[in-house]
Amino acid sequence: MKALILYRSYYGNTKQVADFLARQLMSQGHEAMVQDLQQKLPDLATFDLVMVGAPTRMARVTGKATSVVKHLGKKGFAGKPVAVFDTFGPVPVDPEEQAKNRKWFYPGAAGIMHQVAEEQGLRVYPEVLRCEVVAFKGPLKEQQLEKAAAFLKDLLAWLTVK
């Protein structure tokens, strides 16, 4: 399988997740290409899977990320699998503060991209990967790359069933 992992990153956290996913795929014998969303898309016909990642910023996703997800369907990727991920946070520790600030983190960039992918009729993986950061500029919170590894394992299992 050949995967294209597209990402947008401002402080390196989303790129770190994208690179990690690529390394995991390659360690399992797959091909993976990682590319910033700001660059021109390669020929999508050569890929079997596309993953798109972006940070959640002020409860939103970057316009480029949603644009690329919409573009996938128009460029013949509609029948192939798509998965989405994001980075978000920092999430307050206090439960009351969490509830008060929930609107800034949920559904997040991944949730928005997932919805756009569904609206485009893409074959989108039903789960999203959300990796939390410790502070506004990062780094990733502990165990987030392990969460990404588990997400990828489940995604690959889903691909073999579908």
N, C-alpha and C positions, 0 to 999 in steps of 0.2 A: 504494500500500500504506500502511496505517496501523499503526504499531507502538506498543506500550505497553512502556516500559522501567521496570521496577520495581527498586528497589534498597534496601539497608539499608547505612548508612555511619556509622561512629563518629568517624572523623577526617577525612572528606571525600574519601578516596581512591576508594572505590567510587562515590560520587556523581560524582566527576570523570570516571570511565570511562563512567558512564551518560549524563552530559551530552554527552560527546564522541561516543558512539555516536548519540545523537539528532541532534547537529549534522551528523554524517556522513550520516545518513539524509536529513535535510532538504536537504542540499546536492545530493542526488541526486534530488530531486523527491518524496520520500516525506513522509508526515506522521509525527510522533513526539511522544509524550507521556511525560514523565519524572515518576515519582512514588515517594515514599518508601513502603516496605512497611508502615509504621506507619499509613498513611492507608487509609480505606475504598476498596476496589477500585471502579473505574468499571465501567460496563456492558461486559463483555468481548465482547459480540456485535458491537461497533463496531470491533473491532481484528482485523487479519489476522495479526499476529505479536506474541508476548509474549517479552520478554527479562527474566530475573530475575538480579540480582546481589547478592552479599553478601560480606563479608570472611570469611576463614578465621581463626578465633580459637581457639587451643588445640586445633587439629585438628578443629574443629567448625564447623557452620554455625548461624546463628540459627534458633531454633524458628519464628519468623515466616516466614522464607524457605521452609522445608520445608512449613509449613502452607499458604502461598500456592500452592506448586507442586501440592500435593494438591488444593487448591481449584479449580485450573484445570480439571482433568478433570471435577469435579462440576458446574461451571458451564458446560458445553457447549463447552469449548475443546479437547476431545480430538482433533478432526480438524485443528486449526490448528497451525502450527509454534511451537515453544518453543525458546529458546536460553538458556544459562546462562553466567554469568561470575562471577569473584571477584577479590579482591585478597588477597595473602598475603605473608608474609615478616616480617622480613628473613631471607633464606637465608644461612647462613654461607658464606664464600668458600673456606675450607679443605675439601677433599674428604672428609677423615675426619670433620670436624664436620658436613658436609652429610649423610653417611651416618648418623651418630649421631642427627641431628635430623630425619631424613626423616619420621618418624611425625607430626610436628607440622604438616607442610605438604601431605602427600599422603594421600588423593585431594583433600583440601581441600573448601571449601564448594561449589565448582563441581562437583566429582566426586560429592559427596553429593547435591546437587540434581539432577544428571543421572540418577543412579540412581533417585531418588524419582520423577522424571518418567517414566522407563521403566517403573517398577513401576505407575504410574498409567495406563499405556497411552497416554501423550501422544506426539505426533509431535515428538520432540525431535531437534534438530540433533545429529549424532553427535560433533561437536567441542565442546570447552569453551574459553572464554577465561580465562586466568589471568594477571593483571597483578601483578607483583612490586613491593613497596615497599622503599625503602632502609633505613628504620628502622621500629620498631614503629608509630609514628604517621604514617609517611610521610616524605617525599613518594614518589610513584611513581618507580621506577627509570627510567633513560633508556630510550627506545625502546618503552615500554609502550603509549603511545597509537598508535604506528605498528603495533604488534602488534594492537591493537584494530581499527584500520582494515583490516588484512589479514584478520582474522577476519570482520569485517562483509562484506567483499568476497566471501569464500568462502561465507558464509551466504547472501547474496543470489543467488549463482550456484546454490547448492543449491536454493533456493526455485524458481528458474526451471526446474530439471530435474525436481523432484518433482511 
